[in-house]
Amino acid sequence: MKATDIGRKIIGLLLLIVVLSAPFSKPIQTYLSVPNDITMFQHQSQALPTLGSNSAKVKAGDEIVNEEANALIGNEAGQSSVMYEMAGLPIKKVNVNVLEDFRVIPGGQSIGVKLHTLGVLVVGHHLVETSSGKVSPGEEADIKIGDILLKINGQEIKQMSDVAPFVEKAGKNKDALNVTMKRNEETFETFLTPHYDEKDKKYRIGLYIRDSAAGIGTMTFYHPDSKKYGALGHVISDMDTKKPIEIHEGTIVRSNVTSIDKGSNGVPGEKHARFTAQKERIGTITRNSPFGIFGQLDKQIENGLMDKPMPIALSHQVKEGPAKILTVVKGEDVKSFDVEIVSTVPQKFPATKGMIIKITDPELLKLTGGIVQGMSGSPIIQDGKVIGAVTHVFVNDPTSGYGVHIEWMLHEAGIDIYNKQKQKAS
């Protein structure tokens, strides 16, 4: 092999090594860490990565955003850009979108939740003891647990008491009921034949059904301009079917925390609270989603700690480090407790698990052992901003759990924080 060929191969190998190692070099990593687009709020600051000793420079004559000590300051709503320069030469442009100032009031209050299902929910089957043996009318009609009964003979069913008259009449007339069912996203019809139960002396359809559910949780935020709120941070599922409850209507009321079962490894703790059906309604429930329950409050409610509107943080603005949660551990008194944001994921699309949080407050750990059922929805505050809500506890480590970013709860509540800016831009 000629010396020139060997030389070319060595040079080629060295170039390959340089190309492959380049992405791992600190300057290149820093360059790649600089985003192409930044979204921030008016009157807030946003830190920027630096490139060596060179800092970001703002486009000349720009009134929307300016740069101070490697941080952007949003002066007014609009679209702008920042240019990175090195040795006086432009090397990267970053587009900046400044949204209008947006604020919500954090919650922390313990609430009672009362839901009425869409139609009636099938939660089980049972055998009917007839003169000729045991039968299961519901299973014969291919009705499954988790199905929703919407109509009987073309008439809407809104509550359990609507079903009995149809069953009694059809049983006496030896007729089958034409029922309209919903299973997941599909609607279908089937025939359900009532049978006379020799034991109960009544006509039965062999189905256990339910039309309502109740529980407790924590208020996350209230938006004073729209009167909309968000709570819980996770979906409400039926205790038997484990499926999300499709709601027809619902209400929230104040609740009083009476006691707490402390959590331990493998056994999640739980808040016990008391509320009655007669207790004054404080709001409606119009949506039950993976991000919580949402609706409108009849009037503003106070937590006694942070009752003025506060700015929010988008998912990319949340950082690892200390934060606080607001929640109730006794009665109706909202208290602030220390937590740590262990990790946070900047998200471009809605997702329920955006943060991992750890309870660090000695008082809360002594009282609850960490995150307990009923604490879901407790707002998370960091650097004077509402950043999200507590959602789920880690069963094997009750001191830690997941949090959801406030950005997605606002979206589910029907509050578009980008809307005004889009209208302005258009």
C-alpha positions in Angstrom: 0.0 0.0 0.0 1.4 3.4 -1.0 2.3 6.0 1.7 -0.2 8.4 0.1 -3.1 5.9 0.5 -2.2 5.3 4.1 -2.1 9.0 4.7 -5.5 9.5 3.1 -7.0 6.8 5.3 -5.5 8.3 8.5 -6.8 11.8 7.6 -10.2 10.3 6.8 -10.2 8.4 10.1 -9.3 11.6 12.0 -12.0 13.5 10.2 -14.5 10.8 11.0 -13.5 11.0 14.7 -13.9 14.8 14.7 -17.4 14.6 13.1 -18.6 11.9 15.5 -17.2 13.6 18.6 -18.3 17.1 17.6 -21.9 16.7 19.0 -20.3 15.8 22.4 -18.1 18.8 22.6 -19.3 21.5 25.1 -19.6 24.4 22.6 -21.7 22.2 20.2 -23.8 20.9 23.0 -24.4 24.5 24.2 -25.3 25.6 20.7 -27.8 22.7 20.3 -29.3 23.5 23.7 -30.3 26.9 22.5 -34.0 26.5 21.3 -35.2 27.7 18.0 -38.4 29.1 19.5 -39.3 30.5 22.9 -42.7 31.2 24.3 -43.0 33.4 27.4 -45.4 35.7 29.2 -45.5 39.5 29.3 -43.7 41.0 32.3 -41.9 37.7 32.9 -38.2 36.7 32.3 -36.8 33.7 30.5 -33.2 32.5 31.0 -31.1 31.9 27.9 -28.1 29.6 27.5 -24.8 31.4 26.8 -22.2 30.7 24.1 -18.9 31.2 25.7 -18.4 34.8 26.7 -20.9 36.0 24.1 -24.4 36.8 25.2 -27.6 37.0 23.2 -28.3 40.2 21.5 -31.8 41.7 20.9 -32.8 42.8 17.5 -32.3 46.5 17.2 -35.3 48.7 17.9 -37.4 45.9 19.3 -39.9 47.0 22.0 -41.5 43.6 22.5 -38.5 41.9 24.3 -35.2 42.9 25.7 -32.2 41.0 27.1 -30.6 41.5 30.5 -27.9 39.3 32.1 -28.6 36.4 29.7 -32.3 36.5 30.3 -35.2 37.7 28.1 -37.7 40.2 29.5 -41.2 40.3 27.9 -42.2 43.9 27.6 -45.4 43.5 25.6 -47.4 40.8 23.8 -46.2 40.1 20.3 -43.6 38.2 18.2 -39.9 39.1 18.2 -36.5 37.4 17.7 -33.1 37.2 19.4 -29.8 36.8 17.6 -26.8 35.0 19.0 -23.6 36.6 17.8 -19.9 35.5 18.1 -17.1 37.8 17.2 -19.7 40.2 15.8 -21.1 37.6 13.4 -24.7 36.2 13.7 -24.7 32.5 14.4 -28.3 31.6 15.5 -31.7 33.2 15.5 -34.3 32.4 18.2 -37.9 33.3 17.6 -39.7 34.8 20.6 -43.4 34.7 21.2 -44.6 36.9 24.1 -48.1 36.1 25.3 -50.4 38.5 27.1 -50.1 38.5 30.9 -52.1 35.6 32.3 -53.0 34.8 35.9 -55.0 32.4 38.0 -55.8 32.1 41.7 -54.3 28.9 43.3 -56.7 26.6 45.2 -55.8 24.0 47.8 -59.3 23.7 49.3 -60.7 20.3 50.0 -63.8 19.7 47.9 -66.5 17.1 47.7 -67.4 15.8 44.3 -70.8 14.6 43.2 -71.2 13.2 39.7 -74.3 12.0 37.8 -73.5 9.7 34.9 -74.6 9.9 31.3 -77.4 7.4 31.3 -76.9 4.6 33.9 -73.7 2.6 34.2 -73.6 -1.2 34.3 -71.3 -2.2 37.1 -72.1 -5.9 37.4 -74.3 -9.0 36.5 -76.4 -11.1 38.7 -78.4 -14.3 38.3 -82.2 -14.2 38.4 -83.8 -17.3 40.1 -86.7 -18.3 37.8 -89.0 -21.2 38.1 -87.0 -23.1 35.4 -83.5 -22.2 36.9 -81.0 -19.4 37.2 -80.6 -17.1 34.2 -78.5 -14.0 33.5 -80.6 -11.7 31.2 -77.9 -9.0 30.9 -75.2 -11.5 29.7 -77.7 -13.1 27.3 -78.2 -9.6 25.8 -74.4 -9.3 25.4 -74.3 -6.4 27.8 -70.9 -6.0 29.5 -69.7 -4.4 32.7 -68.8 -0.8 31.9 -71.5 -0.3 29.3 -73.8 2.6 29.6 -77.6 2.3 29.3 -78.8 5.3 27.3 -82.3 4.5 26.2 -85.1 1.9 26.7 -87.6 1.6 23.9 -86.4 4.9 22.4 -86.8 6.9 25.7 -83.8 8.4 27.4 -82.7 7.0 30.7 -81.2 9.6 33.0 -81.3 7.9 36.4 -81.8 4.5 38.0 -85.4 5.1 38.9 -86.3 5.5 35.2 -85.5 1.8 34.6 -87.9 0.0 37.0 -91.2 1.0 35.3 -90.0 -0.3 31.9 -88.8 -3.6 33.5 -92.1 -4.1 35.3 -94.3 -3.4 32.3 -92.2 -5.5 29.9 -92.1 -8.4 32.4 -95.9 -8.5 32.8 -96.4 -8.3 29.0 -93.7 -10.9 28.3 -92.0 -8.4 26.1 -88.3 -7.8 25.5 -86.8 -4.3 26.1 -85.1 -2.6 23.1 -82.2 -1.0 24.9 -79.6 1.4 23.5 -76.2 0.9 25.0 -72.8 2.7 24.7 -69.6 0.8 24.9 -66.5 3.0 24.7 -67.1 5.2 21.7 -69.7 2.9 20.0 -73.4 2.9 20.4 -75.5 -0.3 19.7 -78.9 -1.7 20.3 -79.9 -5.1 21.8 -82.9 -6.8 23.3 -83.0 -7.4 27.1 -85.7 -9.7 28.4 -86.8 -9.3 32.1 -87.4 -12.5 34.1 -89.5 -13.0 37.2 -87.3 -13.6 40.3 -89.0 -16.2 42.5 -86.9 -15.1 45.4 -87.5 -11.3 45.3 -91.0 -11.7 43.7 -90.1 -9.0 41.1 -89.1 -8.8 37.5 -85.3 -8.4 37.1 -82.9 -7.8 34.2 -79.8 -9.3 35.9 -77.8 -6.0 35.9 -76.3 -4.0 38.7 -76.5 -0.3 37.7 -75.4 3.0 39.1 -76.2 6.6 38.2 -74.0 8.6 40.5 -70.6 8.8 42.2 -69.1 10.8 45.0 -65.6 11.5 46.4 -63.2 14.1 47.6 -60.2 15.9 46.0 -58.4 19.3 46.0 -59.1 22.5 44.1 -56.2 23.4 41.8 -57.0 26.8 40.3 -59.7 29.4 39.7 -59.6 31.8 36.7 -61.4 34.9 37.9 -62.1 36.3 34.3 -63.9 33.2 33.0 -65.0 31.8 36.4 -63.6 28.4 35.3 -61.7 26.1 37.6 -59.7 22.9 37.5 -59.3 20.3 40.2 -58.0 16.8 41.0 -55.4 16.6 38.2 -56.7 13.1 37.1 -59.8 11.4 35.8 -62.6 10.1 38.1 -63.2 6.4 37.4 -65.9 4.1 38.6 -64.8 2.1 41.6 -66.1 -1.2 40.1 -65.5 -0.9 36.3 -62.3 1.2 36.7 -63.4 3.1 33.6 -63.7 6.9 33.4 -67.2 8.2 34.4 -69.0 9.9 31.6 -70.9 12.7 33.3 -74.3 14.1 32.6 -74.0 16.7 35.3 -72.0 17.3 38.5 -71.4 19.6 41.4 -68.7 20.4 43.8 -69.1 21.4 47.5 -66.8 22.3 50.3 -65.6 19.3 52.4 -64.1 19.0 55.8 -61.1 16.8 56.4 -61.8 14.7 59.5 -58.8 12.3 59.6 -55.9 10.9 57.5 -54.7 7.3 57.1 -50.9 7.7 56.8 -49.3 6.1 53.8 -46.5 3.6 53.9 -44.5 1.5 51.3 -47.0 -0.5 49.3 -50.1 1.0 51.0 -51.2 4.5 49.8 -52.7 6.7 52.5 -56.0 8.5 52.3 -57.8 11.6 53.5 -61.2 11.2 55.1 -63.5 14.1 54.6 -67.2 14.8 55.3 -69.7 16.6 53.1 -73.4 16.2 52.6 -75.7 16.3 49.6 -77.4 19.3 51.2 -74.2 21.3 51.5 -74.2 24.5 49.5 -72.9 24.0 45.9 -69.8 26.1 45.0 -69.6 25.1 41.4 -70.6 22.8 38.5 -68.7 19.9 36.8 -68.9 19.9 33.1 -65.9 17.8 32.2 -64.1 14.7 33.6 -60.8 14.1 31.8 -57.4 12.5 32.4 -56.3 15.9 33.6 -59.0 16.4 36.2 -62.5 17.8 36.6 -63.5 21.1 35.2 -66.4 23.5 35.3 -67.4 26.9 36.7 -67.5 28.2 40.2 -70.6 30.0 41.4 -68.4 32.5 43.2 -64.7 32.9 44.1 -63.5 30.9 47.0 -60.5 31.8 49.1 -57.7 29.7 50.6 -56.5 32.3 53.1 -52.9 32.1 51.9 -52.7 33.1 48.2 -55.9 34.7 47.2 -54.6 37.1 44.5 -54.2 36.1 40.9 -50.7 34.7 40.2 -48.8 34.1 37.0 -48.3 30.6 35.6 -45.3 28.8 34.2 -45.4 26.9 31.0 -43.9 23.4 31.0 -40.5 24.5 29.7 -40.3 27.1 32.4 -40.6 24.7 35.3 -37.2 23.8 36.9 -35.9 21.2 39.2 -35.6 22.4 42.8 -37.7 23.6 45.8 -41.4 24.4 45.4 -44.5 24.4 47.6 -48.0 22.7 47.5 -51.2 24.0 49.0 -53.5 21.4 50.6 -55.8 20.7 53.6 -54.8 18.2 56.3 -57.4 19.1 58.9 -60.8 20.8 58.7 -60.9 23.3 55.9 -57.7 25.2 56.6 -55.4 25.4 53.6 -51.7 25.2 54.4 -48.4 25.5 52.5 -45.9 22.6 52.5 -42.4 22.2 51.1 -41.8 19.9 48.2 -39.0 19.2 45.7 -39.3 19.1 41.9 -37.2 16.0 41.2 -37.6 16.1 37.5 -39.7 18.0 34.9 -40.2 17.4 31.2 -40.8 20.3 28.8 -43.9 19.1 26.8 -45.1 20.4 23.5 -48.3 18.3 23.7 -50.7 17.5 26.6 -49.5 14.7 28.9 -50.6 13.8 32.5 -47.1 12.9 33.9 -45.0 16.0 33.5 -43.2 16.2 36.8 -42.0 14.0 39.6 -42.3 15.6 43.0 -41.1 14.6 46.4 -42.6 15.8 49.8 -39.8 17.3 51.9 -41.9 19.1 54.6 -41.3 17.4 58.0 -44.8 18.4 59.2 -46.6 16.9 56.2 -44.5 13.7 56.3 -45.3 13.3 60.0 -49.1 13.7 59.3 -49.5 11.9 56.0 -46.3 10.0 55.2 -46.2 11.8 51.9 -48.9 12.0 49.1 -52.2 10.5 50.0 -55.5 10.0 48.2 -57.6 13.1 48.3 -54.5 15.3 47.9 -54.7 15.0 44.1 -55.2 18.5 42.6 -53.1 20.3 45.3 -51.5 23.2 43.4 -47.8 23.4 43.1 -46.1 26.8 43.4 -42.6 27.7 42.3 -41.0 31.1 42.3 -44.3 32.8 42.7 -45.9 31.0 39.8 -48.6 28.2 39.6 -46.8 25.4 37.8 -49.1 22.4 38.1 -50.9 20.0 40.4 -50.2 16.8 42.4 -51.8 13.8 40.7 -50.6 10.3 41.7 -48.5 8.8 44.5 -45.8 6.2 43.9 -47.2 3.1 45.8 -43.8 1.9 46.8 -42.6 5.4 47.9 -45.5 7.5 49.3 -43.2 10.5 49.7 -43.1 10.9 45.9 -45.4 11.0 43.0 -46.4 12.6 39.7 -47.5 16.1 38.9 -49.2 17.6 35.8 -48.3 20.9 34.3 -50.8 23.7 34.8 -50.6 24.4 31.0 -52.6 21.3 30.2 -55.2 21.7 33.0 -56.0 25.1 31.6 -56.3 23.7 28.1 -58.8 21.0 29.4 -60.7 23.7 31.2 -61.3 25.4 27.9 -59.0 28.4 28.7 -56.8 29.1 25.7 -53.8 31.1 27.0 -52.6 31.5 23.4 -55.9 32.8 22.0 -55.6 36.5 22.5 -52.1 36.5 21.0 -53.2 34.5 18.0 -56.0 36.9 17.4 -53.6 39.8 17.6 -51.2 38.2 15.2 -53.9 37.5 12.7 
